[in-house]
Amino acid sequence: MRVLAVIALVVFGTPTLAEILVPARTIRAKEIIGARDLVSKSADVPGAVSHPDEVIGQEARVALYPGRPIRFSDIGPPAIVDRNDIVPLIFNHGGLTIMTEGRAMG
């Protein structure tokens, strides 16, 4: 029986764990993720982020909790304009240029 167990381990192998990234602290939604916010963890989680370059500088779309895997759907590029920011509005057509300010709604 031991021979069969050894053969099974050699043929099928043992489950391998990959390095994934998890938050070191709670990261709120719309917060930019930095290098100190991440720690690596050995786990087998499909779809989890494994390289810091894919996360650092990104914005959290949802709250990220310590020890839980970060998925690509949880992060995205940082918003350039936030809600209620004052933004310039420029209309340019032919020789006519109209410039004013507006407030971002979303």
Biopython code that builds the backbone (N, CA, C, O; Angstrom):
import numpy as np
from Bio.PDB.StructureBuilder import StructureBuilder

atoms = [
    (1, "MET", "N", (0.811, -1.190, 0.000)),
    (1, "MET", "CA", (0.000, 0.000, 0.000)),
    (1, "MET", "C", (0.863, 1.266, 0.000)),
    (1, "MET", "O", (0.527, 2.258, -0.646)),
    (2, "ARG", "N", (1.983, 1.214, 0.738)),
    (2, "ARG", "CA", (2.863, 2.387, 0.772)),
    (2, "ARG", "C", (3.450, 2.684, -0.597)),
    (2, "ARG", "O", (3.654, 3.844, -0.955)),
    (3, "VAL", "N", (3.716, 1.653, -1.346)),
    (3, "VAL", "CA", (4.272, 1.838, -2.684)),
    (3, "VAL", "C", (3.275, 2.580, -3.558)),
    (3, "VAL", "O", (3.666, 3.456, -4.329)),
    (4, "LEU", "N", (1.996, 2.247, -3.452)),
    (4, "LEU", "CA", (0.977, 2.940, -4.239)),
    (4, "LEU", "C", (0.869, 4.406, -3.839)),
    (4, "LEU", "O", (0.692, 5.269, -4.699)),
    (5, "ALA", "N", (0.971, 4.696, -2.559)),
    (5, "ALA", "CA", (0.905, 6.086, -2.099)),
    (5, "ALA", "C", (2.084, 6.885, -2.629)),
    (5, "ALA", "O", (1.914, 8.028, -3.055)),
    (6, "VAL", "N", (3.262, 6.307, -2.609)),
    (6, "VAL", "CA", (4.449, 6.989, -3.129)),
    (6, "VAL", "C", (4.315, 7.192, -4.622)),
    (6, "VAL", "O", (4.656, 8.260, -5.131)),
    (7, "ILE", "N", (3.827, 6.195, -5.334)),
    (7, "ILE", "CA", (3.649, 6.315, -6.788)),
    (7, "ILE", "C", (2.618, 7.400, -7.084)),
    (7, "ILE", "O", (2.807, 8.190, -8.008)),
    (8, "ALA", "N", (1.534, 7.450, -6.316)),
    (8, "ALA", "CA", (0.512, 8.461, -6.535)),
    (8, "ALA", "C", (1.092, 9.867, -6.330)),
    (8, "ALA", "O", (0.773, 10.779, -7.093)),
    (9, "LEU", "N", (1.932, 10.050, -5.318)),
    (9, "LEU", "CA", (2.541, 11.350, -5.084)),
    (9, "LEU", "C", (3.500, 11.732, -6.198)),
    (9, "LEU", "O", (3.565, 12.895, -6.596)),
    (10, "VAL", "N", (4.239, 10.763, -6.698)),
    (10, "VAL", "CA", (5.191, 11.036, -7.768)),
    (10, "VAL", "C", (4.457, 11.348, -9.063)),
    (10, "VAL", "O", (4.836, 12.273, -9.781)),
    (11, "VAL", "N", (3.419, 10.592, -9.368)),
    (11, "VAL", "CA", (2.695, 10.774, -10.628)),
    (11, "VAL", "C", (1.838, 12.038, -10.593)),
    (11, "VAL", "O", (1.895, 12.859, -11.509)),
    (12, "PHE", "N", (1.054, 12.188, -9.544)),
    (12, "PHE", "CA", (0.120, 13.308, -9.495)),
    (12, "PHE", "C", (0.706, 14.547, -8.828)),
    (12, "PHE", "O", (0.215, 15.655, -9.045)),
    (13, "GLY", "N", (1.729, 14.376, -8.035)),
    (13, "GLY", "CA", (2.367, 15.498, -7.358)),
    (13, "GLY", "C", (1.521, 16.010, -6.211)),
    (13, "GLY", "O", (0.390, 15.576, -5.993)),
    (14, "THR", "N", (2.096, 16.929, -5.499)),
    (14, "THR", "CA", (1.373, 17.546, -4.397)),
    (14, "THR", "C", (0.834, 18.880, -4.879)),
    (14, "THR", "O", (1.416, 19.489, -5.777)),
    (15, "PRO", "N", (-0.252, 19.343, -4.309)),
    (15, "PRO", "CA", (-0.764, 20.644, -4.727)),
    (15, "PRO", "C", (0.273, 21.727, -4.454)),
    (15, "PRO", "O", (0.840, 21.789, -3.363)),
    (16, "THR", "N", (0.516, 22.567, -5.431)),
    (16, "THR", "CA", (1.492, 23.637, -5.263)),
    (16, "THR", "C", (0.773, 24.930, -4.913)),
    (16, "THR", "O", (-0.313, 25.214, -5.418)),
    (17, "LEU", "N", (1.385, 25.688, -4.060)),
    (17, "LEU", "CA", (0.832, 26.967, -3.669)),
    (17, "LEU", "C", (1.594, 28.064, -4.386)),
    (17, "LEU", "O", (2.812, 27.985, -4.549)),
    (18, "ALA", "N", (0.885, 29.067, -4.804)),
    (18, "ALA", "CA", (1.500, 30.197, -5.486)),
    (18, "ALA", "C", (1.547, 31.382, -4.532)),
    (18, "ALA", "O", (0.788, 31.442, -3.564)),
    (19, "GLU", "N", (2.430, 32.308, -4.806)),
    (19, "GLU", "CA", (2.503, 33.536, -4.021)),
    (19, "GLU", "C", (1.444, 34.498, -4.554)),
    (19, "GLU", "O", (1.435, 34.816, -5.743)),
    (20, "ILE", "N", (0.561, 34.955, -3.687)),
    (20, "ILE", "CA", (-0.435, 35.957, -4.048)),
    (20, "ILE", "C", (-0.236, 37.169, -3.145)),
    (20, "ILE", "O", (0.468, 37.098, -2.138)),
    (21, "LEU", "N", (-0.860, 38.273, -3.516)),
    (21, "LEU", "CA", (-0.773, 39.489, -2.710)),
    (21, "LEU", "C", (-2.054, 39.687, -1.922)),
    (21, "LEU", "O", (-3.156, 39.485, -2.432)),
    (22, "VAL", "N", (-1.890, 40.086, -0.671)),
    (22, "VAL", "CA", (-3.013, 40.415, 0.192)),
    (22, "VAL", "C", (-2.724, 41.765, 0.850)),
    (22, "VAL", "O", (-1.559, 42.131, 1.012)),
    (23, "PRO", "N", (-3.754, 42.503, 1.227)),
    (23, "PRO", "CA", (-3.514, 43.775, 1.908)),
    (23, "PRO", "C", (-2.910, 43.570, 3.294)),
    (23, "PRO", "O", (-3.262, 42.620, 3.993)),
    (24, "ALA", "N", (-2.016, 44.445, 3.683)),
    (24, "ALA", "CA", (-1.427, 44.412, 5.020)),
    (24, "ALA", "C", (-2.332, 45.131, 6.013)),
    (24, "ALA", "O", (-2.209, 44.939, 7.223)),
    (25, "ARG", "N", (-3.230, 45.950, 5.507)),
    (25, "ARG", "CA", (-4.171, 46.716, 6.328)),
    (25, "ARG", "C", (-5.457, 46.873, 5.538)),
    (25, "ARG", "O", (-5.505, 46.531, 4.357)),
    (26, "THR", "N", (-6.485, 47.378, 6.168)),
    (26, "THR", "CA", (-7.729, 47.638, 5.445)),
    (26, "THR", "C", (-7.519, 48.809, 4.500)),
    (26, "THR", "O", (-7.066, 49.878, 4.910)),
    (27, "ILE", "N", (-7.851, 48.602, 3.239)),
    (27, "ILE", "CA", (-7.724, 49.641, 2.217)),
    (27, "ILE", "C", (-9.143, 49.999, 1.784)),
    (27, "ILE", "O", (-9.880, 49.149, 1.284)),
    (28, "ARG", "N", (-9.516, 51.250, 1.979)),
    (28, "ARG", "CA", (-10.863, 51.691, 1.624)),
    (28, "ARG", "C", (-11.002, 51.857, 0.124)),
    (28, "ARG", "O", (-10.011, 52.028, -0.585)),
    (29, "ALA", "N", (-12.228, 51.805, -0.353)),
    (29, "ALA", "CA", (-12.513, 52.048, -1.767)),
    (29, "ALA", "C", (-12.049, 53.457, -2.131)),
    (29, "ALA", "O", (-12.147, 54.377, -1.319)),
    (30, "LYS", "N", (-11.549, 53.620, -3.341)),
    (30, "LYS", "CA", (-11.041, 54.880, -3.906)),
    (30, "LYS", "C", (-9.705, 55.305, -3.307)),
    (30, "LYS", "O", (-9.278, 56.443, -3.503)),
    (31, "GLU", "N", (-9.041, 54.412, -2.583)),
    (31, "GLU", "CA", (-7.730, 54.708, -2.016)),
    (31, "GLU", "C", (-6.653, 54.148, -2.944)),
    (31, "GLU", "O", (-6.804, 53.052, -3.485)),
    (32, "ILE", "N", (-5.573, 54.896, -3.126)),
    (32, "ILE", "CA", (-4.468, 54.452, -3.972)),
    (32, "ILE", "C", (-3.614, 53.463, -3.175)),
    (32, "ILE", "O", (-3.296, 53.704, -2.011)),
    (33, "ILE", "N", (-3.246, 52.348, -3.814)),
    (33, "ILE", "CA", (-2.503, 51.273, -3.153)),
    (33, "ILE", "C", (-1.007, 51.506, -3.312)),
    (33, "ILE", "O", (-0.522, 51.736, -4.420)),
    (34, "GLY", "N", (-0.281, 51.446, -2.202)),
    (34, "GLY", "CA", (1.164, 51.615, -2.203)),
    (34, "GLY", "C", (1.872, 50.313, -1.870)),
    (34, "GLY", "O", (1.230, 49.321, -1.527)),
    (35, "ALA", "N", (3.181, 50.316, -1.971)),
    (35, "ALA", "CA", (3.982, 49.105, -1.731)),
    (35, "ALA", "C", (3.859, 48.629, -0.282)),
    (35, "ALA", "O", (3.864, 47.424, -0.031)),
    (36, "ARG", "N", (3.747, 49.559, 0.676)),
    (36, "ARG", "CA", (3.654, 49.172, 2.085)),
    (36, "ARG", "C", (2.281, 48.593, 2.444)),
    (36, "ARG", "O", (2.102, 48.047, 3.533)),
    (37, "ASP", "N", (1.333, 48.711, 1.545)),
    (37, "ASP", "CA", (-0.011, 48.190, 1.793)),
    (37, "ASP", "C", (-0.138, 46.708, 1.461)),
    (37, "ASP", "O", (-1.188, 46.112, 1.701)),
    (38, "LEU", "N", (0.920, 46.102, 0.910)),
    (38, "LEU", "CA", (0.840, 44.725, 0.401)),
    (38, "LEU", "C", (1.795, 43.787, 1.112)),
    (38, "LEU", "O", (2.895, 44.176, 1.504)),
    (39, "VAL", "N", (1.362, 42.548, 1.272)),
    (39, "VAL", "CA", (2.230, 41.460, 1.735)),
    (39, "VAL", "C", (1.927, 40.245, 0.872)),
    (39, "VAL", "O", (0.824, 40.112, 0.343)),
    (40, "SER", "N", (2.908, 39.357, 0.731)),
    (40, "SER", "CA", (2.687, 38.147, -0.060)),
    (40, "SER", "C", (2.278, 37.011, 0.865)),
    (40, "SER", "O", (2.621, 36.983, 2.047)),
    (41, "LYS", "N", (1.536, 36.077, 0.287)),
    (41, "LYS", "CA", (1.012, 34.947, 1.040)),
    (41, "LYS", "C", (0.999, 33.743, 0.103)),
    (41, "LYS", "O", (0.714, 33.882, -1.086)),
    (42, "SER", "N", (1.308, 32.570, 0.634)),
    (42, "SER", "CA", (1.253, 31.348, -0.167)),
    (42, "SER", "C", (-0.156, 30.791, -0.117)),
    (42, "SER", "O", (-0.655, 30.427, 0.948)),
    (43, "ALA", "N", (-0.795, 30.725, -1.278)),
    (43, "ALA", "CA", (-2.153, 30.197, -1.371)),
    (43, "ALA", "C", (-2.441, 29.856, -2.825)),
    (43, "ALA", "O", (-1.773, 30.351, -3.733)),
    (44, "ASP", "N", (-3.427, 29.019, -3.034)),
    (44, "ASP", "CA", (-3.862, 28.658, -4.385)),
    (44, "ASP", "C", (-5.228, 29.288, -4.620)),
    (44, "ASP", "O", (-6.259, 28.670, -4.354)),
    (45, "VAL", "N", (-5.230, 30.527, -5.123)),
    (45, "VAL", "CA", (-6.464, 31.265, -5.364)),
    (45, "VAL", "C", (-6.494, 31.684, -6.827)),
    (45, "VAL", "O", (-5.755, 32.587, -7.218)),
    (46, "PRO", "N", (-7.334, 31.046, -7.649)),
    (46, "PRO", "CA", (-7.417, 31.435, -9.058)),
    (46, "PRO", "C", (-7.892, 32.882, -9.208)),
    (46, "PRO", "O", (-8.838, 33.303, -8.541)),
    (47, "GLY", "N", (-7.245, 33.620, -10.068)),
    (47, "GLY", "CA", (-7.635, 34.996, -10.337)),
    (47, "GLY", "C", (-7.075, 36.025, -9.380)),
    (47, "GLY", "O", (-7.389, 37.210, -9.499)),
    (48, "ALA", "N", (-6.256, 35.605, -8.436)),
    (48, "ALA", "CA", (-5.671, 36.550, -7.478)),
    (48, "ALA", "C", (-4.424, 37.193, -8.081)),
    (48, "ALA", "O", (-3.717, 36.575, -8.877)),
    (49, "VAL", "N", (-4.168, 38.417, -7.699)),
    (49, "VAL", "CA", (-2.995, 39.158, -8.181)),
    (49, "VAL", "C", (-1.753, 38.608, -7.497)),
    (49, "VAL", "O", (-1.760, 38.356, -6.292)),
    (50, "SER", "N", (-0.679, 38.421, -8.274)),
    (50, "SER", "CA", (0.538, 37.850, -7.709)),
    (50, "SER", "C", (1.759, 38.755, -7.846)),
    (50, "SER", "O", (2.760, 38.530, -7.165)),
    (51, "HIS", "N", (1.705, 39.766, -8.703)),
    (51, "HIS", "CA", (2.856, 40.646, -8.909)),
    (51, "HIS", "C", (2.553, 42.045, -8.378)),
    (51, "HIS", "O", (1.519, 42.616, -8.724)),
    (52, "PRO", "N", (3.429, 42.609, -7.548)),
    (52, "PRO", "CA", (3.190, 43.951, -7.001)),
    (52, "PRO", "C", (3.041, 45.023, -8.069)),
    (52, "PRO", "O", (2.301, 45.986, -7.872)),
    (53, "ASP", "N", (3.730, 44.876, -9.197)),
    (53, "ASP", "CA", (3.649, 45.877, -10.263)),
    (53, "ASP", "C", (2.233, 46.025, -10.806)),
    (53, "ASP", "O", (1.883, 47.071, -11.353)),
    (54, "GLU", "N", (1.415, 44.982, -10.659)),
    (54, "GLU", "CA", (0.042, 45.023, -11.161)),
    (54, "GLU", "C", (-0.901, 45.752, -10.198)),
    (54, "GLU", "O", (-2.034, 46.062, -10.566)),
    (55, "VAL", "N", (-0.451, 46.024, -8.986)),
    (55, "VAL", "CA", (-1.327, 46.600, -7.962)),
    (55, "VAL", "C", (-0.878, 47.993, -7.511)),
    (55, "VAL", "O", (-1.709, 48.877, -7.305)),
    (56, "ILE", "N", (0.426, 48.186, -7.359)),
    (56, "ILE", "CA", (0.945, 49.453, -6.829)),
    (56, "ILE", "C", (0.557, 50.604, -7.763)),
    (56, "ILE", "O", (0.779, 50.545, -8.973)),
    (57, "GLY", "N", (-0.022, 51.640, -7.177)),
    (57, "GLY", "CA", (-0.464, 52.799, -7.951)),
    (57, "GLY", "C", (-1.890, 52.686, -8.449)),
    (57, "GLY", "O", (-2.431, 53.651, -8.990)),
    (58, "GLN", "N", (-2.511, 51.531, -8.280)),
    (58, "GLN", "CA", (-3.901, 51.349, -8.689)),
    (58, "GLN", "C", (-4.828, 51.830, -7.578)),
    (58, "GLN", "O", (-4.398, 52.022, -6.440)),
    (59, "GLU", "N", (-6.081, 52.021, -7.911)),
    (59, "GLU", "CA", (-7.080, 52.470, -6.952)),
    (59, "GLU", "C", (-7.984, 51.304, -6.582)),
    (59, "GLU", "O", (-8.404, 50.543, -7.454)),
    (60, "ALA", "N", (-8.282, 51.161, -5.313)),
    (60, "ALA", "CA", (-9.191, 50.108, -4.857)),
    (60, "ALA", "C", (-10.612, 50.481, -5.260)),
    (60, "ALA", "O", (-11.075, 51.581, -4.958)),
    (61, "ARG", "N", (-11.300, 49.579, -5.935)),
    (61, "ARG", "CA", (-12.697, 49.816, -6.321)),
    (61, "ARG", "C", (-13.642, 49.452, -5.185)),
    (61, "ARG", "O", (-14.738, 50.003, -5.078)),
    (62, "VAL", "N", (-13.214, 48.525, -4.341)),
    (62, "VAL", "CA", (-13.981, 48.076, -3.175)),
    (62, "VAL", "C", (-13.043, 48.068, -1.977)),
    (62, "VAL", "O", (-11.830, 48.209, -2.133)),
    (63, "ALA", "N", (-13.598, 47.903, -0.786)),
    (63, "ALA", "CA", (-12.756, 47.791, 0.404)),
    (63, "ALA", "C", (-11.984, 46.479, 0.352)),
    (63, "ALA", "O", (-12.552, 45.429, 0.054)),
    (64, "LEU", "N", (-10.686, 46.543, 0.642)),
    (64, "LEU", "CA", (-9.820, 45.366, 0.649)),
    (64, "LEU", "C", (-9.392, 45.108, 2.093)),
    (64, "LEU", "O", (-8.904, 46.006, 2.780)),
    (65, "TYR", "N", (-9.583, 43.873, 2.539)),
    (65, "TYR", "CA", (-9.334, 43.545, 3.944)),
    (65, "TYR", "C", (-8.063, 42.715, 4.101)),
    (65, "TYR", "O", (-7.729, 41.927, 3.216)),
    (66, "PRO", "N", (-7.349, 42.881, 5.215)),
    (66, "PRO", "CA", (-6.089, 42.164, 5.447)),
    (66, "PRO", "C", (-6.274, 40.650, 5.357)),
    (66, "PRO", "O", (-7.231, 40.091, 5.893)),
    (67, "GLY", "N", (-5.337, 40.003, 4.669)),
    (67, "GLY", "CA", (-5.330, 38.552, 4.568)),
    (67, "GLY", "C", (-6.192, 37.987, 3.453)),
    (67, "GLY", "O", (-6.073, 36.805, 3.131)),
    (68, "ARG", "N", (-7.050, 38.793, 2.857)),
    (68, "ARG", "CA", (-7.909, 38.313, 1.763)),
    (68, "ARG", "C", (-7.237, 38.604, 0.426)),
    (68, "ARG", "O", (-6.610, 39.651, 0.267)),
    (69, "PRO", "N", (-7.359, 37.692, -0.537)),
    (69, "PRO", "CA", (-6.688, 37.910, -1.827)),
    (69, "PRO", "C", (-7.242, 39.123, -2.572)),
    (69, "PRO", "O", (-8.419, 39.462, -2.453)),
    (70, "ILE", "N", (-6.375, 39.759, -3.331)),
    (70, "ILE", "CA", (-6.765, 40.883, -4.183)),
    (70, "ILE", "C", (-6.990, 40.328, -5.577)),
    (70, "ILE", "O", (-6.112, 39.668, -6.133)),
    (71, "ARG", "N", (-8.138, 40.585, -6.136)),
    (71, "ARG", "CA", (-8.462, 40.143, -7.501)),
    (71, "ARG", "C", (-8.396, 41.347, -8.439)),
    (71, "ARG", "O", (-8.504, 42.494, -8.005)),
    (72, "PHE", "N", (-8.220, 41.068, -9.723)),
    (72, "PHE", "CA", (-8.113, 42.145, -10.704)),
    (72, "PHE", "C", (-9.377, 42.993, -10.752)),
    (72, "PHE", "O", (-9.304, 44.184, -11.056)),
    (73, "SER", "N", (-10.536, 42.403, -10.458)),
    (73, "SER", "CA", (-11.785, 43.160, -10.476)),
    (73, "SER", "C", (-11.903, 44.099, -9.276)),
    (73, "SER", "O", (-12.771, 44.973, -9.268)),
    (74, "ASP", "N", (-11.049, 43.938, -8.264)),
    (74, "ASP", "CA", (-11.085, 44.781, -7.066)),
    (74, "ASP", "C", (-10.302, 46.077, -7.226)),
    (74, "ASP", "O", (-10.417, 46.976, -6.394)),
    (75, "ILE", "N", (-9.508, 46.181, -8.284)),
    (75, "ILE", "CA", (-8.637, 47.346, -8.472)),
    (75, "ILE", "C", (-8.822, 47.911, -9.874)),
    (75, "ILE", "O", (-9.366, 47.247, -10.757)),
    (76, "GLY", "N", (-8.365, 49.142, -10.066)),
    (76, "GLY", "CA", (-8.422, 49.769, -11.379)),
    (76, "GLY", "C", (-7.566, 51.017, -11.391)),
    (76, "GLY", "O", (-7.007, 51.409, -10.366)),
    (77, "PRO", "N", (-7.464, 51.639, -12.554)),
    (77, "PRO", "CA", (-6.662, 52.861, -12.625)),
    (77, "PRO", "C", (-7.293, 53.968, -11.773)),
    (77, "PRO", "O", (-8.515, 54.023, -11.633)),
    (78, "PRO", "N", (-6.471, 54.835, -11.212)),
    (78, "PRO", "CA", (-7.007, 55.906, -10.365)),
    (78, "PRO", "C", (-7.891, 56.864, -11.159)),
    (78, "PRO", "O", (-7.639, 57.144, -12.331)),
    (79, "ALA", "N", (-8.917, 57.350, -10.501)),
    (79, "ALA", "CA", (-9.806, 58.329, -11.122)),
    (79, "ALA", "C", (-9.052, 59.647, -11.290)),
    (79, "ALA", "O", (-8.339, 60.087, -10.388)),
    (80, "ILE", "N", (-9.215, 60.254, -12.429)),
    (80, "ILE", "CA", (-8.553, 61.524, -12.694)),
    (80, "ILE", "C", (-9.358, 62.664, -12.073)),
    (80, "ILE", "O", (-8.796, 63.617, -11.535)),
    (81, "VAL", "N", (-10.672, 62.549, -12.157)),
    (81, "VAL", "CA", (-11.570, 63.567, -11.622)),
    (81, "VAL", "C", (-12.494, 62.894, -10.615)),
    (81, "VAL", "O", (-13.082, 61.852, -10.905)),
    (82, "ASP", "N", (-12.621, 63.482, -9.447)),
    (82, "ASP", "CA", (-13.534, 62.972, -8.424)),
    (82, "ASP", "C", (-14.855, 63.728, -8.475)),
    (82, "ASP", "O", (-14.948, 64.820, -9.036)),
    (83, "ARG", "N", (-15.856, 63.129, -7.883)),
    (83, "ARG", "CA", (-17.162, 63.758, -7.794)),
    (83, "ARG", "C", (-17.030, 65.108, -7.078)),
    (83, "ARG", "O", (-16.312, 65.230, -6.087)),
    (84, "ASN", "N", (-17.733, 66.114, -7.597)),
    (84, "ASN", "CA", (-17.775, 67.486, -7.064)),
    (84, "ASN", "C", (-16.519, 68.303, -7.339)),
    (84, "ASN", "O", (-16.420, 69.435, -6.866)),
    (85, "ASP", "N", (-15.551, 67.766, -8.089)),
    (85, "ASP", "CA", (-14.386, 68.568, -8.481)),
    (85, "ASP", "C", (-14.813, 69.617, -9.508)),
    (85, "ASP", "O", (-15.711, 69.387, -10.318)),
    (86, "ILE", "N", (-14.152, 70.766, -9.454)),
    (86, "ILE", "CA", (-14.366, 71.810, -10.454)),
    (86, "ILE", "C", (-13.462, 71.493, -11.640)),
    (86, "ILE", "O", (-12.256, 71.303, -11.481)),
    (87, "VAL", "N", (-14.057, 71.438, -12.829)),
    (87, "VAL", "CA", (-13.295, 71.098, -14.036)),
    (87, "VAL", "C", (-13.528, 72.163, -15.105)),
    (87, "VAL", "O", (-14.615, 72.737, -15.177)),
    (88, "PRO", "N", (-12.513, 72.435, -15.943)),
    (88, "PRO", "CA", (-12.722, 73.401, -17.029)),
    (88, "PRO", "C", (-13.514, 72.765, -18.169)),
    (88, "PRO", "O", (-13.300, 71.605, -18.520)),
    (89, "LEU", "N", (-14.425, 73.538, -18.732)),
    (89, "LEU", "CA", (-15.197, 73.104, -19.903)),
    (89, "LEU", "C", (-14.835, 74.033, -21.051)),
    (89, "LEU", "O", (-14.938, 75.255, -20.940)),
    (90, "ILE", "N", (-14.411, 73.431, -22.155)),
    (90, "ILE", "CA", (-13.980, 74.235, -23.304)),
    (90, "ILE", "C", (-14.696, 73.731, -24.549)),
    (90, "ILE", "O", (-14.646, 72.547, -24.883)),
    (91, "PHE", "N", (-15.373, 74.673, -25.235)),
    (91, "PHE", "CA", (-16.012, 74.366, -26.510)),
    (91, "PHE", "C", (-15.252, 75.134, -27.572)),
    (91, "PHE", "O", (-15.080, 76.348, -27.458)),
    (92, "ASN", "N", (-14.795, 74.439, -28.604)),
    (92, "ASN", "CA", (-13.996, 75.058, -29.648)),
    (92, "ASN", "C", (-14.561, 74.618, -30.992)),
    (92, "ASN", "O", (-14.526, 73.433, -31.323)),
    (93, "HIS", "N", (-15.082, 75.567, -31.771)),
    (93, "HIS", "CA", (-15.635, 75.251, -33.090)),
    (93, "HIS", "C", (-15.329, 76.410, -34.034)),
    (93, "HIS", "O", (-15.796, 77.531, -33.830)),
    (94, "GLY", "N", (-14.539, 76.128, -35.069)),
    (94, "GLY", "CA", (-14.141, 77.181, -35.993)),
    (94, "GLY", "C", (-13.338, 78.237, -35.262)),
    (94, "GLY", "O", (-12.318, 77.928, -34.647)),
    (95, "GLY", "N", (-13.783, 79.466, -35.322)),
    (95, "GLY", "CA", (-13.100, 80.558, -34.631)),
    (95, "GLY", "C", (-13.707, 80.866, -33.272)),
    (95, "GLY", "O", (-13.240, 81.773, -32.583)),
    (96, "LEU", "N", (-14.742, 80.127, -32.872)),
    (96, "LEU", "CA", (-15.427, 80.380, -31.611)),
    (96, "LEU", "C", (-14.883, 79.486, -30.505)),
    (96, "LEU", "O", (-14.810, 78.268, -30.668)),
    (97, "THR", "N", (-14.501, 80.087, -29.380)),
    (97, "THR", "CA", (-14.059, 79.334, -28.208)),
    (97, "THR", "C", (-14.837, 79.834, -27.002)),
    (97, "THR", "O", (-14.838, 81.028, -26.702)),
    (98, "ILE", "N", (-15.498, 78.913, -26.315)),
    (98, "ILE", "CA", (-16.227, 79.243, -25.095)),
    (98, "ILE", "C", (-15.574, 78.462, -23.965)),
    (98, "ILE", "O", (-15.423, 77.243, -24.054)),
    (99, "MET", "N", (-15.184, 79.168, -22.892)),
    (99, "MET", "CA", (-14.548, 78.522, -21.745)),
    (99, "MET", "C", (-15.337, 78.854, -20.484)),
    (99, "MET", "O", (-15.734, 80.000, -20.274)),
    (100, "THR", "N", (-15.563, 77.836, -19.642)),
    (100, "THR", "CA", (-16.244, 78.017, -18.372)),
    (100, "THR", "C", (-15.820, 76.913, -17.420)),
    (100, "THR", "O", (-15.001, 76.064, -17.773)),
    (101, "GLU", "N", (-16.367, 76.922, -16.228)),
    (101, "GLU", "CA", (-16.083, 75.856, -15.273)),
    (101, "GLU", "C", (-17.352, 75.081, -14.993)),
    (101, "GLU", "O", (-18.453, 75.625, -15.069)),
    (102, "GLY", "N", (-17.193, 73.813, -14.669)),
    (102, "GLY", "CA", (-18.318, 72.953, -14.312)),
    (102, "GLY", "C", (-17.957, 72.098, -13.126)),
    (102, "GLY", "O", (-16.790, 72.007, -12.745)),
    (103, "ARG", "N", (-18.952, 71.472, -12.545)),
    (103, "ARG", "CA", (-18.737, 70.578, -11.400)),
    (103, "ARG", "C", (-18.982, 69.145, -11.846)),
    (103, "ARG", "O", (-20.011, 68.845, -12.453)),
    (104, "ALA", "N", (-18.034, 68.256, -11.544)),
    (104, "ALA", "CA", (-18.147, 66.850, -11.934)),
    (104, "ALA", "C", (-19.268, 66.180, -11.142)),
    (104, "ALA", "O", (-19.333, 66.307, -9.919)),
    (105, "MET", "N", (-20.141, 65.474, -11.837)),
    (105, "MET", "CA", (-21.283, 64.816, -11.196)),
    (105, "MET", "C", (-20.980, 63.371, -10.792)),
    (105, "MET", "O", (-21.709, 62.786, -9.991)),
    (106, "GLY", "N", (-19.927, 62.805, -11.332)),
    (106, "GLY", "CA", (-19.619, 61.407, -10.992)),
    (106, "GLY", "C", (-18.171, 61.103, -11.212)),
    (106, "GLY", "O", (-17.735, 59.976, -10.978)),
]
sb = StructureBuilder()
sb.init_structure("model")
sb.init_model(0)
sb.init_chain("A")
sb.init_seg("    ")
for serial, (resi, resn, name, xyz) in enumerate(atoms, 1):
    if name == "N":
        sb.init_residue(resn, " ", resi, " ")
    sb.init_atom(name, np.array(xyz, "f"), 0.0, 1.0, " ", f" {name:<3s}", serial, name[0])
structure = sb.get_structure()
